[in-house]
Amino acid sequence: MNGTLAGWLQILALVAALALSYRPLGDHLAHVLTAPGHLRAERLVYRLGGVDGDADQRWPAYLRGVLAFSAVSVLFLYAFLRLQNHLLLSLGREPMPAAQAFNTAASFVTNTNWQSYSGEVALGHLVQMAGLAVQNFASAAVGIAVVAALIRGFTREKTDRVGNFWVDLTRIVLRVLLPLAFVFAIVLVAGGTIQNLHGVESIPTLAGDHQNLTGGPVASQEVIKELGTNGGGFYNANSAHPFENPNPFINWLEIYLLLVISFSLPRTFGRMVGDDRQGYVIVAVMALIWAASVAIVTVNELHSVSSQAGHAAGGMTEGKEQRIGVWGSALFAASTTLTSCGAVNSFHDSYSPFGGGMTIFNMMLGEIAPGGTGSGLYGILVLAVVAVFVAGLMVGRTPEYLGKKLGGREMKFASLYILTTPAVVLVGAGVAMALPGERAAMRGHGPHGFSEVLYGFTSVANNNGSAFAGLGANTQWYNTVLGLAMLLGRFLPMVFVLALAGSLARQQPVPVTAGTLPTHRPQFVGLLTGVVLIVVGLTYFPALSLGPLAEGLH
């Protein structure tokens, strides 16, 4: 089959599959987050945790639950990594060094999954299963729980309650993530992804030598890695490894999995606020940005004029698996950097300047198209609040969104949310470039070397986890600083989101009048898209000019 035709067919099939999933999965999530009753298994979990499943929490209590659960998770995962040589199925692996263990624990708890280690030689099977895979479920559920609280802020009135974090967390894991992961793990195994408890085996090669290959419970971790927009690979090569991603069909399925929940959550939003049209507007903005990003990355990888070798080869093939090709690699790269999923099936450091620059820009958008599980939706809803406020300034009217007035308090929370991540990215990258030892960790030089550092801080602060892997980030400084950037980039925005939810929930809804901005029409799609691009462009354009733009123009 012609490569171009095959590329178009996989994109169209992906769009069709996501469109078919939008309504049933979105409705199911809405039911899970609003159902009055509890399952027997859920009641058992509440009893073991001493949780009152019928009690609502104020937003500070909800936030304390998020932070306490995440802090305990970091401590437990850190202990797993430091003590793994004493655990079952350790495969003789040594304890992970302290700074790297902190970085890894922060990474998986924050849904970042940045990896400064090689999974097949650094970790035993028990740590992979009971440590990393468990956090893949938990961190994804935390993101959905936080956006559920924000939606309740829009739907509730004259109350200080936004839900119960422990109930939301338990329901999302038991009713959504576990069933989907179970079904699709079987599909992955049927498609060739391995699932066993083998250790290191020596395999004879065609050249008469031997190669050591590590088996393991790969499919069970691979499925939630994509489904929960986590991204941490069982192997160092991540989804470029044939044991994780054996063929083009599994490659397509993994892209579908990393997009499906985040693209379905706008339907959940529409159902919970009682107006499906609001969900259609949000998903339309997400889809427009995603389609534009896929187009830009694909065109630049197929027709790069910045590399004579790439142009002669008919595409930038360096760093890409030939069984997947340029189309499948570009589609994966755009999708994984537009979500908080750090999974990669190709070497982003080898992309063309504008193709690689687009992957950085995708993360700088705040990963809202469609973004991570939960984090993408609450990110774009905060930007929707800003868009409504901008429209209100244009006509000299107090802005309202879904019946709630957006006053100074609400806009302060939205502004702090928007400023947090850029501050972490730009300050972190600036400090790294100012230190000679950290500059030496760059494998590239000039603008490309700066792009490696900029990509790294953009990735961790936005909880993505992918990398321009030319950056040698396994140093004590980078492990510590990037670990702190992950924690700040994850939990500071959640503080402002939950504070915004509490502020909205306390309000009395205002009636719709002739002066109310309609937020369910195509005009609002254009306004929101413009606000997203302008806010990011003004914030990051100078940094992008020093990195990928300078390299591409040169």
Steps between C-alpha positions, in 0.01 A plus 500: 500500500619851422654663809298819467174308466587284801581813701169664416308180574646465851420865579142466371455171688626666817260793463210261438586286803527805726170637368327169568643492854411861585141449603498159678823554693415861585154397622648218705747737667217743578298219656798383707557853636133568580354161602343516847572138599823315571611157385570235761873507418503878540333481840769254607772743391332785693474282810869405482600863454263641762322709236138617518389437142193721536678810631584794273817703552580869479768579243783532761413152633485364144842653433643355821382158384675544164824618661501244781433209265771619261755560778449150640526360147835674447634361828387145427636501145828652619531218754425240230780637282755528781428153640430305183800268547319356806173438313371202306557491124780756533703322227812596695450872439683742728319771700440816299720796612326746731470797261384278214251320727353836606478607136329175398256501794400860431476420131252212524287652776459823301397313182822623336692173462826669410768229510869565555568126517479200269203293615620156390831526690402719798174354634371160608156367413338564840595868495369527144167338596431606860680833480487662158187338355298573815595867480399501134145422613504731803647809334256477208208471742618804699489715186144395417395553862626861499312588180187339648527742793536795260191394303304478825606858566306599189197282578453565872371816661526667841713221646860451603506130400664367183481122552700235680852433372521148640169402341598649165842330507356159587221513244724610215748221564247221557232596248702656216873437493520140619227361267638682195857398581399136546329481161765683300788315669357182349489671161864605536608147588305364203675757281848392607586704812668270749365413845700263720725486806818398321831639606799564276539238228792458263384466140728386212514749214529445125861617517586217739522721808266524798268780612349538847127575493283582801142377513236618742141611564509747212145502358338564839720806550486612137122527496467729801810692391303610194145497639595717798724729289796397713771404252767319700643212298583154631803522272737788435385521136141547624237443231768464234594166658343204317406332828285805587390597151544206263317610184309786330161387636619508861663835427162634382324347801745663742434842343126437536542403866701807592234728345168329573427602862617859458298546181191350669513715815343805327188284455513434875523876557199566277293232672586620850421868428177400324591634155666262252580795273759625750683172463488521120665844510784380721565186296489706177782724629698194606448333162600812302828538688573127482436486124719805437782354708485162325507674162798722587710220650420257217572750220830605656611140548405405144624810321770653717717747312736547794669165445637398160522136610138501623381666182683247284361208701144623451458584867684532829554129566781526754377391842177348364406133493461385140215263588305808618622756247495880491119531501451275803790664683381855436143415602628346823735792570233766457245306704731413788626858541147643485410273792691456824625168362875466465482182294705521181545268203777706340794720597366855524855635514541387136192684374533794265534838677140602432363148560684472830412860581133417456526221758641756747225747412237229554612465861527874545131526413442339839412167341135583451436343160383270643751500784548252780224303668315776683782754486430576134135583566558713810778681312278594207213593733728749676588643159127511417453712813771735370338510154163596651671768709673644191166509317344679797771766488423560134137586567541653845292236681569279800586164345294188574575138416235232547299730720790592731645852521873526445620769737840597631533195726433253220731677256784504754479123530487461121796736452711322761420169332617632162820657637618208714626261234679760282678628811625151583605433138677827427669543837617138499634516145667835568679370810614188314644709216679725750688212665803368307468147636136472397571647155756223457216246525375614159601267218400757241650843444361846436122530453449123495679459833279770650195318355605188690498689831183693416325176402606334825363772730188543285438127518535461876319820597204402280518141633564353156818298549634463147841644419744624243712212621823668395491667842699302756258555786615220731702726729432587862414861407262412218336214693432731795398815313285319243334305782409826674376645169267199458351548845451874455360458149248242618375619837517880491254515206272257687494741795369778277253272318344380824494852644319612183255210542423605856452863400259408220303255715420771755329723243134534421455442123406808300227484235587507131428837339543658159845616606625155603779366279383178327765237571341224295547650152779482240603857581608389847702218344697763310533728803624222727745370238636851455546552874685167526742589220553862601564425867755233412655702219560805718639288783738269320583668168838643616614158622379329182685763296828404667443128444305323224409814303862616484615152399235465232561844348875441503 
